[in-house]
Amino acid sequence: MGAVGELYKPRVDVPTLPWWRRIGLAFGVFFRVLFDARYASALRAGAEPGADAPPVRQPEARAASPASLPRGDGNEGALVLLSLLQTEGRFVDFVQQDIAAFGDAEVGAVARMVHGGCRKALGAHVPIEAIRAEPEGQRVALEPGFDPSRVKLTGNVGGGGRLDGVLRHRGWQATDVRLPTVVDRAGARVLCPAEVEL
């Protein structure tokens, strides 16, 4: 596992994505995990979600009629959360915008605004806290019977009993969910209405 205080050092021969592209990628993976149960299961199992994972659905060209919408399909909460992130942080605008033509400074300024709004929305509706209290990079011990849904093992995994390793990520968990109640299921798919100024 390495010496105490050992730091993670990425391989320098692997090209890395700029941080602003990683933001979009992180949001994309976050919402794919929310909406795609098979993809989330593959990630949790430690599998490489690749060809066997279902493709990402593209948005429909026309709006579905209220009669064709499933009733109580369980997706309303995710849609409400996405709508809240849009309202407070213009998250959907940011992710849907092609930012390749913009400079890092421009993207950084927008990302700061999106970050502040999304953080506010999550704090109000889905409070989040770290799973582990120790700082990242510190050595930690896992006792037998630890919850594998709360701690993911990487590296030289094997053996049983007490496990010692280095905390690479503290993990996150939702402490509560306080989403508004969906009254109009057909309207739940409208994340942000179009605006027409007269």
LUMMILUM-816636 format. One record per residue (C-alpha): x, y, z. Coordinates in steps of 0.2 Angstrom, whole numbers. Layout:
<rs>
<r><px>X</px><py>Y</py><pz>Z</pz></r>
...
</rs>
This chain:
<rs>
<r><px>0</px><py>0</py><pz>0</pz></r>
<r><px>15</px><py>12</py><pz>2</pz></r>
<r><px>22</px><py>22</py><pz>15</pz></r>
<r><px>13</px><py>34</py><pz>27</pz></r>
<r><px>9</px><py>50</py><pz>18</pz></r>
<r><px>11</px><py>43</py><pz>1</pz></r>
<r><px>3</px><py>55</py><pz>-12</pz></r>
<r><px>-7</px><py>49</py><pz>-27</pz></r>
<r><px>4</px><py>53</py><pz>-43</pz></r>
<r><px>-5</px><py>51</py><pz>-60</pz></r>
<r><px>4</px><py>43</py><pz>-74</pz></r>
<r><px>12</px><py>57</py><pz>-84</pz></r>
<r><px>12</px><py>47</py><pz>-101</pz></r>
<r><px>-8</px><py>47</py><pz>-101</pz></r>
<r><px>-15</px><py>63</py><pz>-108</pz></r>
<r><px>-27</px><py>72</py><pz>-96</pz></r>
<r><px>-43</px><py>82</py><pz>-100</pz></r>
<r><px>-43</px><py>100</py><pz>-95</pz></r>
<r><px>-53</px><py>104</py><pz>-79</pz></r>
<r><px>-67</px><py>112</py><pz>-88</pz></r>
<r><px>-70</px><py>97</py><pz>-99</pz></r>
<r><px>-70</px><py>86</py><pz>-84</pz></r>
<r><px>-84</px><py>97</py><pz>-76</pz></r>
<r><px>-95</px><py>92</py><pz>-91</pz></r>
<r><px>-90</px><py>74</py><pz>-90</pz></r>
<r><px>-93</px><py>73</py><pz>-71</pz></r>
<r><px>-110</px><py>80</py><pz>-73</pz></r>
<r><px>-114</px><py>69</py><pz>-87</pz></r>
<r><px>-109</px><py>53</py><pz>-77</pz></r>
<r><px>-118</px><py>60</py><pz>-62</pz></r>
<r><px>-135</px><py>61</py><pz>-72</pz></r>
<r><px>-132</px><py>45</py><pz>-81</pz></r>
<r><px>-130</px><py>36</py><pz>-64</pz></r>
<r><px>-146</px><py>44</py><pz>-59</pz></r>
<r><px>-156</px><py>39</py><pz>-74</pz></r>
<r><px>-148</px><py>23</py><pz>-80</pz></r>
<r><px>-149</px><py>9</py><pz>-67</pz></r>
<r><px>-139</px><py>-4</py><pz>-77</pz></r>
<r><px>-125</px><py>9</py><pz>-79</pz></r>
<r><px>-125</px><py>13</py><pz>-60</pz></r>
<r><px>-124</px><py>-6</py><pz>-56</pz></r>
<r><px>-110</px><py>-8</py><pz>-68</pz></r>
<r><px>-100</px><py>6</py><pz>-59</pz></r>
<r><px>-104</px><py>0</py><pz>-42</pz></r>
<r><px>-98</px><py>-18</py><pz>-46</pz></r>
<r><px>-82</px><py>-11</py><pz>-52</pz></r>
<r><px>-85</px><py>-16</py><pz>-70</pz></r>
<r><px>-79</px><py>-5</py><pz>-85</pz></r>
<r><px>-96</px><py>2</py><pz>-91</pz></r>
<r><px>-93</px><py>0</py><pz>-110</pz></r>
<r><px>-101</px><py>-9</py><pz>-124</pz></r>
<r><px>-113</px><py>-19</py><pz>-113</pz></r>
<r><px>-120</px><py>-3</py><pz>-106</pz></r>
<r><px>-135</px><py>4</py><pz>-114</pz></r>
<r><px>-132</px><py>20</py><pz>-125</pz></r>
<r><px>-137</px><py>37</py><pz>-118</pz></r>
<r><px>-154</px><py>42</py><pz>-124</pz></r>
<r><px>-154</px><py>57</py><pz>-135</pz></r>
<r><px>-168</px><py>70</py><pz>-131</pz></r>
<r><px>-184</px><py>68</py><pz>-142</pz></r>
<r><px>-187</px><py>80</py><pz>-156</pz></r>
<r><px>-205</px><py>83</py><pz>-151</pz></r>
<r><px>-213</px><py>84</py><pz>-134</pz></r>
<r><px>-223</px><py>69</py><pz>-128</pz></r>
<r><px>-241</px><py>71</py><pz>-126</pz></r>
<r><px>-248</px><py>70</py><pz>-108</pz></r>
<r><px>-257</px><py>54</py><pz>-112</pz></r>
<r><px>-241</px><py>45</py><pz>-117</pz></r>
<r><px>-231</px><py>50</py><pz>-101</pz></r>
<r><px>-229</px><py>35</py><pz>-89</pz></r>
<r><px>-238</px><py>38</py><pz>-72</pz></r>
<r><px>-228</px><py>36</py><pz>-57</pz></r>
<r><px>-212</px><py>30</py><pz>-66</pz></r>
<r><px>-201</px><py>36</py><pz>-52</pz></r>
<r><px>-191</px><py>48</py><pz>-62</pz></r>
<r><px>-200</px><py>64</py><pz>-56</pz></r>
<r><px>-188</px><py>66</py><pz>-42</pz></r>
<r><px>-173</px><py>66</py><pz>-53</pz></r>
<r><px>-182</px><py>79</py><pz>-65</pz></r>
<r><px>-187</px><py>90</py><pz>-50</pz></r>
<r><px>-169</px><py>90</py><pz>-44</pz></r>
<r><px>-163</px><py>94</py><pz>-62</pz></r>
<r><px>-175</px><py>108</py><pz>-63</pz></r>
<r><px>-169</px><py>115</py><pz>-46</pz></r>
<r><px>-151</px><py>114</py><pz>-52</pz></r>
<r><px>-156</px><py>124</py><pz>-68</pz></r>
<r><px>-166</px><py>137</py><pz>-58</pz></r>
<r><px>-152</px><py>141</py><pz>-45</pz></r>
<r><px>-137</px><py>137</py><pz>-56</pz></r>
<r><px>-142</px><py>137</py><pz>-74</pz></r>
<r><px>-134</px><py>119</py><pz>-74</pz></r>
<r><px>-144</px><py>113</py><pz>-90</pz></r>
<r><px>-139</px><py>129</py><pz>-99</pz></r>
<r><px>-120</px><py>125</py><pz>-95</pz></r>
<r><px>-120</px><py>107</py><pz>-99</pz></r>
<r><px>-130</px><py>110</py><pz>-116</pz></r>
<r><px>-118</px><py>124</py><pz>-121</pz></r>
<r><px>-104</px><py>119</py><pz>-133</pz></r>
<r><px>-90</px><py>127</py><pz>-123</pz></r>
<r><px>-75</px><py>121</py><pz>-135</pz></r>
<r><px>-74</px><py>138</py><pz>-143</pz></r>
<r><px>-73</px><py>148</py><pz>-126</pz></r>
<r><px>-57</px><py>151</py><pz>-117</pz></r>
<r><px>-52</px><py>144</py><pz>-100</pz></r>
<r><px>-55</px><py>161</py><pz>-92</pz></r>
<r><px>-73</px><py>162</py><pz>-99</pz></r>
<r><px>-77</px><py>145</py><pz>-94</pz></r>
<r><px>-70</px><py>147</py><pz>-77</pz></r>
<r><px>-80</px><py>162</py><pz>-74</pz></r>
<r><px>-96</px><py>153</py><pz>-79</pz></r>
<r><px>-92</px><py>138</py><pz>-69</pz></r>
<r><px>-90</px><py>148</py><pz>-53</pz></r>
<r><px>-108</px><py>154</py><pz>-56</pz></r>
<r><px>-115</px><py>137</py><pz>-60</pz></r>
<r><px>-105</px><py>130</py><pz>-45</pz></r>
<r><px>-112</px><py>142</py><pz>-33</pz></r>
<r><px>-130</px><py>140</py><pz>-39</pz></r>
<r><px>-130</px><py>121</py><pz>-39</pz></r>
<r><px>-122</px><py>121</py><pz>-22</pz></r>
<r><px>-136</px><py>131</py><pz>-15</pz></r>
<r><px>-149</px><py>120</py><pz>-23</pz></r>
<r><px>-141</px><py>104</py><pz>-16</pz></r>
<r><px>-139</px><py>112</py><pz>1</pz></r>
<r><px>-157</px><py>117</py><pz>2</pz></r>
<r><px>-165</px><py>101</py><pz>-6</pz></r>
<r><px>-152</px><py>87</py><pz>-4</pz></r>
<r><px>-140</px><py>90</py><pz>9</pz></r>
<r><px>-123</px><py>81</py><pz>7</pz></r>
<r><px>-110</px><py>76</py><pz>19</pz></r>
<r><px>-93</px><py>66</py><pz>18</pz></r>
<r><px>-94</px><py>47</py><pz>22</pz></r>
<r><px>-77</px><py>47</py><pz>30</pz></r>
<r><px>-71</px><py>61</py><pz>42</pz></r>
<r><px>-52</px><py>58</py><pz>39</pz></r>
<r><px>-43</px><py>69</py><pz>27</pz></r>
<r><px>-39</px><py>62</py><pz>10</pz></r>
<r><px>-21</px><py>55</py><pz>9</pz></r>
<r><px>-22</px><py>48</py><pz>27</pz></r>
<r><px>-20</px><py>30</py><pz>31</pz></r>
<r><px>-36</px><py>22</py><pz>37</pz></r>
<r><px>-41</px><py>5</py><pz>44</pz></r>
<r><px>-56</px><py>-5</py><pz>38</pz></r>
<r><px>-63</px><py>-17</py><pz>51</pz></r>
<r><px>-70</px><py>-34</py><pz>45</pz></r>
<r><px>-89</px><py>-32</py><pz>40</pz></r>
<r><px>-87</px><py>-14</py><pz>33</pz></r>
<r><px>-101</px><py>-8</py><pz>21</pz></r>
<r><px>-95</px><py>-11</py><pz>3</pz></r>
<r><px>-108</px><py>1</py><pz>-3</pz></r>
<r><px>-100</px><py>15</py><pz>7</pz></r>
<r><px>-82</px><py>11</py><pz>4</pz></r>
<r><px>-74</px><py>6</py><pz>-12</pz></r>
<r><px>-58</px><py>-4</py><pz>-12</pz></r>
<r><px>-45</px><py>-1</py><pz>-26</pz></r>
<r><px>-27</px><py>-6</py><pz>-29</pz></r>
<r><px>-21</px><py>-23</py><pz>-22</pz></r>
<r><px>-37</px><py>-30</py><pz>-16</pz></r>
<r><px>-36</px><py>-47</py><pz>-8</pz></r>
<r><px>-37</px><py>-56</py><pz>9</pz></r>
<r><px>-48</px><py>-54</py><pz>23</pz></r>
<r><px>-48</px><py>-47</py><pz>41</pz></r>
<r><px>-43</px><py>-29</py><pz>45</pz></r>
<r><px>-38</px><py>-19</py><pz>30</pz></r>
<r><px>-26</px><py>-4</py><pz>30</pz></r>
<r><px>-25</px><py>8</py><pz>15</pz></r>
<r><px>-24</px><py>26</py><pz>10</pz></r>
<r><px>-40</px><py>36</py><pz>9</pz></r>
<r><px>-41</px><py>43</py><pz>-9</pz></r>
<r><px>-58</px><py>50</py><pz>-8</pz></r>
<r><px>-69</px><py>54</py><pz>7</pz></r>
<r><px>-85</px><py>49</py><pz>-2</pz></r>
<r><px>-102</px><py>58</py><pz>-2</pz></r>
<r><px>-119</px><py>53</py><pz>5</pz></r>
<r><px>-136</px><py>62</py><pz>5</pz></r>
<r><px>-142</px><py>65</py><pz>23</pz></r>
<r><px>-159</px><py>70</py><pz>18</pz></r>
<r><px>-170</px><py>73</py><pz>2</pz></r>
<r><px>-182</px><py>88</py><pz>3</pz></r>
<r><px>-189</px><py>89</py><pz>-15</pz></r>
<r><px>-205</px><py>98</py><pz>-19</pz></r>
<r><px>-220</px><py>87</py><pz>-23</pz></r>
<r><px>-224</px><py>84</py><pz>-41</pz></r>
<r><px>-242</px><py>89</py><pz>-44</pz></r>
<r><px>-242</px><py>90</py><pz>-63</pz></r>
<r><px>-233</px><py>74</py><pz>-69</pz></r>
<r><px>-234</px><py>79</py><pz>-87</pz></r>
<r><px>-226</px><py>96</py><pz>-83</pz></r>
<r><px>-212</px><py>88</py><pz>-73</pz></r>
<r><px>-202</px><py>85</py><pz>-89</pz></r>
<r><px>-201</px><py>104</py><pz>-92</pz></r>
<r><px>-185</px><py>108</py><pz>-83</pz></r>
<r><px>-185</px><py>127</py><pz>-88</pz></r>
<r><px>-199</px><py>135</py><pz>-98</pz></r>
<r><px>-194</px><py>145</py><pz>-114</pz></r>
<r><px>-195</px><py>164</py><pz>-111</pz></r>
<r><px>-203</px><py>176</py><pz>-123</pz></r>
<r><px>-201</px><py>194</py><pz>-120</pz></r>
<r><px>-215</px><py>205</py><pz>-126</pz></r>
</rs>
